[in-house]
Amino acid sequence: MRTSRVEDKNRIASKLAEMAGCAADELVITRNATESLDTVIGGVHWKEGDEAVLANQDYGAMRQMFKLVEKRYGVSQKIIDVPMFPKSDDEIVEAYAAAITLKTKLLMVSHIINITGHILPVRKICDMAHARGVEVLVDGAHAFGQFTFSIEDLDCDYYGTSLHKWLSVPLGAGFLYVKKRNI
């Protein structure tokens, strides 16, 4: 462990980055999606009055972290409902867009909603949010390894996932992607 751990971890991180479609220096191995996403949520340079957009359908641990940020820094949560039976991707994008204000600093979106299995139009949500100057954090706990996609193609700012869900990796392994300009 002491002589090869760092080299082994870097080698695995490089392979994961290749699989994920990002640069190796944009990815770090974590214990799971919760640790990855909490690192971003708690690590943003929040100011009182800032806002975060998230959904009722997001994983409970993430919603709890936003409550902590609200209590600690005075950040307001704008919580939306993702439509259960949307007529189109635009209906979902518009639900997120309607919650964004000039105070919105971060939008979190689930790549796959864990309670319904609904795959959300992440790229369209990222494009909309970026056009309004808002960074996007993607909860990919149930997506990575489930279907083929590239993080680069999503154009998100942050992506967190657990590797034990669909890759048969032991518990205690995940990763966090951070777009190079945000590192």
Protein Blocks (a to p, Z undefined) as FASTA:
>chain_A
ZZmmmmmmmmmmmmmmmmnopafklcccdfbfklmmmmmmmmpccdehiacdddfkbcfk
lmmmmmmmmmmnopacddddddfbafbfklmmmmmmmmpcfklmbdcddfbafklopacd
fklmmmmmmmnopacdddfklmgopagcdfklnopabdcddfklmnopaehiacddddfk
lZZ
